[in-house]
Amino acid sequence: MNLTNRFAAPIGSLTAAAVFAVVGAAPARADAPLTVVYQGQSIRFSHIDSKGGAPAIGVNDPGFATLLRSTSSLLTWKPGERYVLITTSVPTVVSFAIGDRRYDIGPIVLQAAFAPYQRGSEAFLPLNEVLRGLDLALRDDGATKVLQPQLASLEVRTLRDRVTLLAHGGAPLRPRVIAQSSSSVTYAFDGVGTALIGTRQINAGGVRSVQVTVSGTVRAPVTTVIVALQPGASARPPQNNGERDVVLAVSAARASPQSLAEESPTPEPEPSGANNAGNASDANATANGPATVTSVTSQASDAGVTVTVAVNGNASFAWHRLRDPDNRFWIDVKNAQLQGPPIDQASASPVISMRARQIDATTVRIALTLGQPNTITVTPSSNGLQIQVGNDAVSDDAARSGSGTIGSVVSSGEQNPVPVTPAPADNAPSDAGTSDGGWKFGPRSSYVPTNPRLIVIDPGHGGSDSGSEHGSLKEADLALDMAKRLRDILVARGWQVKLTRETDVDVYAPNDSPHDELQARVDVANKAGARLFVSIHANAFINSGPYGTTCYISKPEDVPLARNVEAQLAQDGTKDDGVVKSHLYVTYHTRMPAVLVETAFLTNPSDYALLASAAWRQKVAQEIADGIGQYTRAYPVSNQAGQ
Amino acid sequence: MRSPRFPLLVALLVVVAAAYWYFHSQRAPNGETIAVYHTKLDGTSLGSMRVSMRPRAPGESAAEHRHNQVLYAAVEAVTGPPSDVNAIRFPPGTHVRSVAIDGSTATVDLSKEVETQTGGSFGENGEFKALVYTVTSLPGIDAVQVTVDGSRLETLPGGHLELDQPLRRSDW
């Protein structure tokens, strides 16, 4: 359960009073410039207007531009347009509309003192509301006006045995612990004021209460947050990385040594063939290899409705049903990822609707709503499970819940299964793509390879485009290395192989356009009439979090190839992120079955170590070759076009 | 002879009408909401936050209203969720320069910063999936043509995703 309790931030009223004192001298309209001090710099607002006593700021005001720049915010508006949108550094969108008093801060709808208006070619916005959106407040320091960053919210999140306080400020927050005892911890936030003054009782997750006070001066305020702890609770040192959001975390007292043991279960022995050289921080998940729910389909027959859940990998499941008249049934597939968008579709009788979605990072929930309390049989298998909904009524003493495993190994996390709360099957907000019940493709091509023994391997990037670079590794080099290893294996197995590039060069021309470059790679395969196209890459992201192997596809005929390659790569030692459909140029425009393998993330330390290892690159090449072998045996050329 | 109460009734009606108008204008109109999607760090699944759309204003034509809704949805999608939500995000500084609508295709013009990608399919795929899902959650919009700084690109530099034709939900 996640209880959220956000302190209200009534900043606007105070600011309005302060500014009214300044502009009040000119009752009809006050165009007098307003000079404020923000973070030590003086900013002069010259396009100041007033409406009903409240100040308005013109969007072309140079001082306003300075303020937006200083707060890493951006304003989107053109003369004649109705919407004036400010993107803040939170990030969130503060939206105003000409002629409408309503303004929105992200999902929150608020009412401004007056409606924004356009005069000449300039829009004027209510200043106090703009400042509130930027988490700032206008304060008097004698005769000087100070724009004071605010501790704008302190969100209390209660999660079973712990509480996190998410502090959000109008400036980077650097909390200091200024006092700590067994009964309380006191944090000081320098440089921010707040309107959140007061005490809140929490009485959960180790926290008794949270008290907020402000001291210091208008220009150098200090907001103090005193967290009173329950007996035995402990506070973790705060993050202090200069972000505008910081987390203060408190854990309740440990109930017993057993609860510790439950948090770090001993992993089960490895399933045969699996390799756990994966990410150390997520060793458990890696060792068990997250499963993928690849499809959820239903079929009606005289005997009722059969829902088939295809699962690739090992997973456990738990099912629950509610009592008549609430005839809902759901099954949670744990340690699993849902492939493709969530599913929400009507079903044939006796099932009314079927939904499938990812309810948390590792759980896929398939929920059925029945018209009547019919029998339901759950049958697991090595590659998924079947849910049979019969036409007969279920007996009163039939089981209301159950669990089991899919695949060949019991997940270690399930030795002490967490009781599943019999929550309504459908209590979370509806998620993406509800109308899309899986991948949709255009028509299949009728491609027949003129060169059925030829496989084209495309080492990504090269020459003037080195791809991602991290540490001493370049994506272009890694891709070429793996491509050559793959070529050698395939050639030894009797395939003809053509690489789109054999050295570190551009395939089309140096410094060519991305389109020419990618089309040149596609041309190599299309012109040669190749059987298959395999592009090899290394992934990257702006932070080190994501890791794993992903097989990207675009066409329907890519699916079986990618599934076979992915099934082999699932053992490559990093996470299997499955097959992902996207509109990538090379998979989209090649005429033959194609897959783009993003082998691992250069930006993740443990993936980086794998990519740096020649032995691992050889292993990846071997697994891709094995996947190609499995695919070509299962789909001979005569069947390829139809698959 | 007229009832002496007639002017009083008229005055009362005026007061009631004024009060109705006043309270009505005070109330934040509770219009339709749409889902603003973000792609989670698994690279494929979508999370969402619902934002409230403004109803059509007096004097705002149907075409203008549609344009404004697309603009708002695109700006929300490119902005992404608050920083405490783990999501694949557009490169810092990327913003919506303008939008245009032609039939059921919305053109979203992004700023140059979108070209400062880190290089993998992961980011590109996640960013544009969220943008396309968000904008196509508006009724009547089923495709998004991305342009960068006013020009149509085939792909991003060093990129993977094809951008020279409109993207649809069915691309994912």
Interface residues (C-beta under 8 A of the other chain):
Chain A: L74 T76 K78 E81 R82 Y83 L85 T87 V90 P91 T92 V93 S95 A97 G99 D100 R101 R102 D104 G106 P107 V109 L110 Q111 L166 E243 R244 D245 V247 Q337 L338 Q339 G340 P341 P342 Q358 A361 P429 S430 D431 A432 G433 D436 W439 K440 F441 G442 H461 D465 G467 S468 E469 E475 S513 P514 H515 L518 H537 A538 N539 A540 F541 I542 G545 P546 G548 T550 Y552 S554 D577 G578 V580 K581 S582 H583 L584 Y585 V586 Y588 H589 L596 E598 F601 L602 T603
Chain B: S25 Q26 A28 P29 N30 A35 Y37 L41 D42 G43 T44 S45 L46 G47 S48 M49 R50 V51 S52 R54 A57 E60 E64 N68 L71 Y72 V75 E76 T79 G80 P82 S83 D84 N86 I88 R89 P91 H95 V96 S98 T118 G119 G120 S121 F122 G123 N125 K129 Y133 L153 E154 T155 L156 P157 G158 G159 H160 L161 E162 D164 L167 R169 S170 D171 W172
